[in-house]
Structure formats: structure tokens, C-alpha cells
Amino acid sequence: MSSEMDEIWELFADDGAQALDAMEAALDALSDGADDQTPHISALFRAVHTFKGNSRVLGLSVVESRAHLAEDLIGLVRDDGVPIDEGIMDVMFLAADTLRVMLEDVAATRADVEPGPSEDLLDQLKSTIARVDPK
């Protein structure tokens, strides 16, 4: 049984790192001023969505909650036409960095992280969503 769990955690760590690499690549392309932002926004959404889903499967509720809000924010850009501005970019870069630290912690401990270290990200995601959400 433990070898199966070892494999699951290794897959989570590998998939998570790939998703965060894709997230960072999409953010870099967007910050470089890509003419057509649509594929990069779509890639960013998919990367965050994958990371969130994998976190949910393993019951990592703190990690999932942060990823979910990042997904909600980029979803407003993708689905509701919210223009991606410097504030959104800043919080998405913070999300990428914070989620990477969370991934490293989770991969090492095989347990969810304490919420405290990512409270700043949580607050910034919530306030940015509140600022840009057209609904």
C-alpha cells in the first residue's frame, strides 16, 4: 500500500511542478506583451486548474483554496473579458511563487500546509477578484 501512495505523491509533485512551470511560462509570455494573449491566458488557466484539481484529489484543502482563487481570477480574464492589468499580473506571479513553495512543503511532508504563510496571497487574490469582478 505505501508504495502506491509513494507513487501518488511523486506523481503529484511531478505534475504540480509541470503545472507551475506552465503557469510561469504563460505569465512570462503575458508580461512580455504577447500580441495574442488568448493562448497564454488559456494555458495559465489550464495550469492553475490542473494544480487545483490535483490538490483536491489529495485532500490538500489549504493548497486547493489558494489555487482555486487564482483560477477564479484568471477565469474572470478568460471568460468575462476582464483586461489583464499589472495588479492581476502581480498577484498571479505571487500565486505561482507561493504555490511552488506550498508544493515543495507538501511533497516533503505529504500533508497539507499551514494556512498562515499564504494568508497574504489569499487576501490579495480576494481583493483583486473583488476589484475586477464585473458581477
PyMOL commands that set and color helices and strands:
alter all, ss='L'
color gray80, all
select helices_A, chain A and resi 2-31+38-57+61-80+86-109+116-132
alter helices_A, ss='H'
color red, helices_A
deselect
rebuild
show_as cartoon
